[in-house]
Amino acid sequence: MITKRIIPCLDVKNGRVVKGVNFSGLSDVSSPVELAEYYSKAGADELVFYDITASFEGRELFTDILTEVASKIFIPLTVGGGINSLDDFDRVLKCGADKVSVNSGAIKNPGLIREASLKYGDQCVVLSCDVKRVDGGFRLFAKGGREDTGINAIEWIKQGVSNGAGEIVVNSIDTDGVKNGFDIEMLQAVCEVVNVPVIASGGAGCSEDFIKLFNSIPTIDAGLAASIFHFGEVEINDLKKLLKDNNINVRL
């Protein structure tokens, strides 16, 4: 049985961790370095670091903060934001990232996924997708959820995996920050078309939401959340014990 992963997410803007609802209304939370160190010690399986305005602002990711974060933790680190080229992959990996998450950069240059997977291995390439319902379908959004690409998200994800993405993060804009649970319908649609690990993101409001996620979609690999962990509403070790009690395989 595959061990399910619990992954906190640091959305970083101007060097601080922030959190909003439906990708807007951002409020300051904490220092990314302090939070990263806390999660590394608190039972998190991995950590995700997103520089959430890098693509929108057309700049490179904050590598100084990233380097400090990587030096403080002892769990795998996935990093995204402003990743547009192999040079960006190289720079982020040299700062201490284990995996690189690409989103808007792959939309601008779909060949980037294949190039990166050939150079660094598909296990290093994470395709992150911001998805929202539009006209009854799942639509791919770019630039931190600000721009509707007009692309069918499910077809885009299938193409990304065939090009060499080794992992998929599905960010549901509809459920982001709402805390009413993960977007089961959207995640199920993704899991039905790919055979690589899928990480659910957006909507977790309590521990029971993770139980529902893993029971509803046995093939899902991980649950990612931000605010419920940042504000101490759910402690990761307590969550894992609860999952274990519900016959969900996790690393304690």
TABELCOR-V345413 format. One record per pair of residues at least 4 apart in sequence whose ideal C-beta (glycine too) atoms are under 7 Angstrom apart, sorted by the first residue. I is the first residue (numbers start at 1). J is the second residue. Records with the same first field share a line. If there is no record, write none. Layout:
I=J  J
This chain:
1=249
2=221  249
3=249  250  251
4=214  221  222  243  248  249  250
5=45  46  221  222
6=44  45  223  236  239  240  250
7=44  45  46  47  48  199  222  224
8=39  44  47  225  226  229
9=48  50  201  224  225  226
10=17  32  35  36  47  48  49  50
11=17  18  19  50  52  226
12=16  17  32  49  50  51  52  62  65
13=18  26  52  53
15=62  65
16=28  31
17=29  30  32  35  230
18=26  27  28  29
19=26  27  29  177  226  227  230
20=24  25  26  27  177
21=25  176  177  178
22=173  176  177
23=144  145  173  176
29=230
30=34  35  230
31=35
32=36  49  65  69
33=37  65  68  69  72
34=38
35=39  230
36=40  47  69  72  73
37=41  72  73
38=42
39=44  47
40=44  47  72  73  74  75
42=236  237
43=236  237  240
44=75  236
45=75  251
46=75  76  78
47=73  75  77
48=78  224
49=66  69  77  79
50=80  81
51=61  62  81  82
52=81  144
53=57  144
54=59  60  61  81  82
55=81  82  104  143  144
56=143  144  146
59=82
60=82
61=66  81  82  92
62=66
63=67  91  95
64=68
65=69
66=70  79  92  95
67=71  95  96
68=72
69=73
70=77  95  96  97
71=96
73=77
76=98  99
77=96  97  98
78=97  98  99  101  126
79=92  97  100  101
80=100  101  102  103  128
82=88
83=88  89  92  100  101  102  105
84=88  105  108
86=90  115  116  119
87=91
88=92
89=93  100  116  120
90=94
91=95
92=97  100
93=97  100
99=124  126
100=124  125  126
101=126  128  169
102=106  112  113  125  127  128
103=128  129  130
104=108  142  143
105=109  112
106=110  112  113  127  160
107=142  149
110=163
111=115
112=116
113=117  125  127  160  163  164  165
114=118  163  164
115=119
116=120  125
117=121  122  125  164
118=164
120=124  125
122=164  165  166
123=166
124=166
125=164  165  166
126=165  167  169
127=157  160  165  168
128=169  171
129=140  153  156  157  168  169  170  171
130=141  145  171  173
131=138  139  140  141  153  170  171  172  173  186
132=139  141  173  174
133=138  174
134=139  148
137=152
138=152  153  154  186  189
139=148  153
140=149  151  153  156
141=145  147  148  149  173
142=147  149
143=147
145=173
151=156
152=156
153=157
154=158  189  190  193
155=159
156=160
157=161  168  190  193  194
158=162  193  194
159=163
160=165
161=165  194  196
165=196
166=196
167=196  197  199
168=190  194  196  198  199
169=199  201  224
170=186  187  190  198  200  201
171=176  201  202
172=176  183  186  201  202  203
174=183
175=180  182  183  202  203
176=202  203
177=227
178=203
179=203  204  205
180=203  205
181=203  205  209  212
182=187  200  202  203  204  209  213  223
183=187  202  203
184=188  216  217
185=189
186=190
187=191  198  200  217  220
188=192  217
190=194  198
191=198  217  219  220
194=198
197=221
198=220  221
199=221  222  224
200=213  220  222  223  224
201=224
203=209
204=209  210  223  225  228
205=209  228
206=234
207=211  234  239  242
208=212
209=213
210=214  223  239  243
211=215  243  246  248
212=216
213=217  220  223
214=220  248
225=229
226=230
227=231
228=233  234
229=234  236
234=239
235=239
236=240
237=241
238=242
239=243
240=244  250  252
241=245  252
242=246
243=248  250
244=248  250  252
